[in-house]
Amino acid sequence: MKKAAIFILLITFLIGCQQENFLAQQIEKRDTQQDYKEEPESFVQVEEEDKEQAEQVNEEEQENEQTEEKKDDTLTVVDNPDSVSLVVNKQRKLPDGYEPDDLVEANVPYYAAEGDPKRLIRQVAAGALEDLFAAAKEDGLELVAVSGYRSYDRQKQIYENNVETKGQDHADKFSAKPGTSEHQTGLAMDVASAALVAVLEQSFIETEEGQWLEDHAHEHGFIIRYPEGKEAITGYSYEPWHLRYVGKETATEIYQAQVTLEEFFGLYP
């Protein structure tokens, strides 16, 4: 009887161990299956997040490109076209259809024939140009006015011709796109030596007349608009012949500081 009881207990113990092992195996199998089931879902989630981030980056890049294109295609329209202090350049243009209403011929020697629009300059600058020529003559120098006012249409012809004959890069260095030219303001005048009237080149600074303008133009309200070494700021190559009227006070301050019109007014490209 005692042996039978022990035998029954032993059988019960063995059955319990087998059930426990079986249960442990089932739990392990379930956990393993759960791991395999959840892992792909996490991968899918990460892939979706990466895809969303990539799409967001692409959208931001496209927006940035569009913004840059708008900046490249947009010029600031000056709101003071009649002011002698206005600044027009590759970033700043005159209002569409602008034409000064006080254009006159100054009483100075001209290269262009009578009646040519290139002889015109605004009234506010004409007297100053006459004084400048008279002062140069007193110092034994003969100047001649070569090119003053240019209309939008005339500037368009010049620019397009330069692009066609000399290339885009050359045109952008030496001529303005229509609407951005100093000559359209009526405040600019190209000046040369009477002995070398047809020569508007950088070598003009090597002449007595070129050096005199460099040293004395400001005394009469004019500046050398595109000075040497400032190409990155003005956008144009050195032009010792290109005078721009800004008034005596401003011209003197610019000359003494040796800065450009852009630098003087804090208008950097």
LUMSE-233096 format. One record per residue (C-alpha): x, y, z; residue in three letters. Coordinates in steps of 0.001 Angstrom, whole numbers, padded with zeros to 6 digits, always signed. Example, Ala and Ser with C-alpha at 12.3 -4.5 7.8 and 13.67 -1.06 7.14 Angstrom:
+012300-004500+007800ala +013670-001060+007140ser 
This chain:
+000000+000000+000000met +002805+002339+000917lys +004676+001503-002292lys +001583+002202-004360ala +001230+005656-002817ala +004868+006489-003558ile +004455+005285-007127phe +001398+007504-007630ile +003252+010550-006252leu +006192+009865-008579leu +003903+009603-011609ile +002148+012836-010621thr +005498+014638-010249phe +006711+013492-013674leu +003466+014527-015333ile +003722+017952-013664gly +007273+018425-014909cys +006279+017515-018457gln +003369+019960-018360gln +005631+022692-017014glu +008206+022048-019752asn +005474+022021-022382phe +004048+025280-021042leu +007490+026886-021045ala +008048+025759-024634gln +004695+027193-025685gln +005436+030510-024006ile +008868+030663-025648glu +007340+029770-029023lys +004674+032434-028595arg +007244+035079-027636asp +009425+034121-030579thr +006489+034338-032969gln +005527+037682-031465gln +009076+038959-031998asp +009022+037932-035644tyr +005609+039480-036045lys +006489+042826-034450glu +009910+043300-036056glu +008661+043801-039633pro +006058+046284-038355glu +008809+048349-036738ser +010796+048229-039974phe +007767+049403-041930val +007211+052227-039468gln +010841+053368-039741val +010712+053171-043524glu +007528+055250-043568glu +009086+057834-041245glu +012213+057988-043432asp +010037+058394-046507lys +008053+061213-044884glu +011270+062956-043817gln +012729+062594-047321ala +009564+064031-048861glu +009661+066921-046399gln +013310+067653-047247val +012510+067571-050971asn +009621+069982-050466glu +011849+072349-048472glu +014555+072193-051156glu +011997+072964-053853gln +010660+075904-051827glu +014204+077228-051340asn +014922+076912-055061glu +011706+078746-055895gln +012568+081488-053389thr +016044+081879-054892glu +014548+082064-058377glu +012169+084806-057223lys +015071+086748-055751lys +017050+086390-058963asp +014113+087532-061083asp +012989+090397-058851thr +014518+093882-058857leu +013757+096638-056406thr +011960+099512-058099val +013297+102824-056790val +010641+105077-055309asp +012601+108323-055729asn +013555+108449-059434pro +013750+112257-059479asp +016115+112483-056500ser +019783+113243-057185val +020557+110674-054483ser +018814+107748-056162leu +020737+104518-056720val +020111+102347-059759val +022176+099245-060399asn +021793+095552-061179lys +019505+095113-058176gln +017589+098408-058391arg +015647+099628-061414lys +013756+102718-062477leu +009946+102631-062676pro +008607+101392-065997asp +008307+104207-068507gly +010402+106632-066457tyr +011727+109666-068322glu +013024+112826-066611pro +010898+115879-067345asp +013720+118429-067024asp +016207+117268-069682leu +018276+120039-071274val +021520+120561-073149glu +024326+121975-071043ala +026508+124685-072547asn +029556+122456-073050val +031337+120921-076071pro +029600+117756-077297tyr +030781+114893-079446tyr +027267+114016-080632ala +025540+116083-083290ala +023027+118734-082331glu +019641+117256-081510gly +021057+113892-080438asp +019490+112736-077117pro +022994+111882-075874lys +023530+115626-075399arg +020789+115768-072769leu +021219+115924-069007ile +018852+116951-066251arg +018585+120650-065497gln +019687+120087-061899val +023032+118723-063157ala +023521+120880-066261ala +024896+123922-064442gly +027294+121752-062444ala +028564+120146-065663leu +029196+123589-067148glu +031158+124611-064040asp +033230+121421-064213leu +034144+121986-067876phe +035008+125619-067176ala +037271+124653-064260ala +039088+122076-066392ala +039605+124666-069122lys +041091+127088-066604glu +043630+124372-065828asp +044464+124073-069524gly +042410+120929-070234leu +039804+120382-072933glu +036939+118033-072113leu +034085+116892-074318val +030719+115429-073337ala +030202+112120-075116val +027022+110460-073864ser +024363+111607-071433gly +020704+110618-071363tyr +019565+107312-072861arg +015987+106172-073065ser +014879+102692-072038tyr +014548+101659-075685asp +017999+102965-076586arg +019583+101148-073645gln +017785+097977-074690lys +019339+098231-078167gln +022820+098797-076739ile +022605+095923-074272tyr +021223+093417-076767glu +023836+094407-079348asn +026633+093904-076806asn +025263+090482-075890val +025085+089492-079553glu +028504+090798-080569thr +030590+090408-077400lys +028786+087838-075277gly +026673+087888-072127gln +029562+088176-069653asp +031109+091159-071414his +027745+092870-071794ala +026955+092514-068085asp +030325+093987-067103lys +030182+097057-069320phe +026533+097784-070076ser +023343+097901-068052ala +020154+096035-068742lys +017323+098355-069789pro +015700+100004-066800gly +018836+099756-064653thr +021055+102242-066489ser +022456+105366-064864glu +022075+107130-068190his +018286+106788-068068gln +018263+108870-064867thr +019543+111909-066774gly +022177+112429-064075leu +025097+110703-065818ala +027502+111904-068479met +030399+110114-070138asp +033270+112558-070534val +036441+112266-072605ala +039491+114222-073633ser +038865+116450-076652ala +042034+115013-078197ala +040783+111431-077712leu +037075+112045-078003val +036098+108627-079319ala +038076+106754-076667val +036087+105619-073636leu +038541+103143-072198glu +040159+102516-068840gln +043359+104027-070223ser +041556+107386-070023phe +042767+107623-066418ile +046318+107859-067765glu +045520+111128-069539thr +045705+114523-067850glu +041967+114945-068302glu +041206+111574-066734gly +043394+112279-063733gln +041911+115758-063339trp +038378+114333-063222leu +039497+111773-060645glu +040795+114579-058413asp +038286+117383-059014his +034913+116008-060158ala +033574+115997-056588his +034188+119739-056281glu +031381+120209-058793his +028975+117589-057451gly +030053+114612-059561phe +031556+111242-058652ile +033329+108565-060661ile +030386+106201-060484arg +032288+102958-061140tyr +035678+103265-059404pro +038563+100858-059722glu +038612+097895-057346gly +034904+098148-056509lys +033540+095900-059235glu +032085+093402-056752ala +029960+096181-055249ile +028945+098246-058280thr +028630+095252-060596gly +030573+096993-063369tyr +034168+097299-064461ser +036145+100459-063802tyr +034906+103435-065874glu +036999+106571-065241pro +034942+108477-067826trp +031499+107898-066281his +030407+110864-064157leu +027301+110853-061994arg +025802+113942-060403tyr +024881+113610-056710val +025426+117179-055451gly +028555+118766-053979lys +028061+117690-050375glu +027429+114025-051131thr +030112+113919-053822ala +032701+115364-051442thr +031843+112872-048694glu +032044+109962-051131ile +035370+111207-052503tyr +036893+111662-049047gln +035712+108244-047857ala +036763+106599-051139gln +033552+104578-051297val +030942+103806-053926thr +027423+105178-054059leu +026185+101786-052832glu +028533+101814-049854glu +027656+105403-048997phe +023956+104554-048720phe +024490+101059-047306gly +023039+099323-050366leu +025194+096251-050837tyr +024466+093610-053508pro 
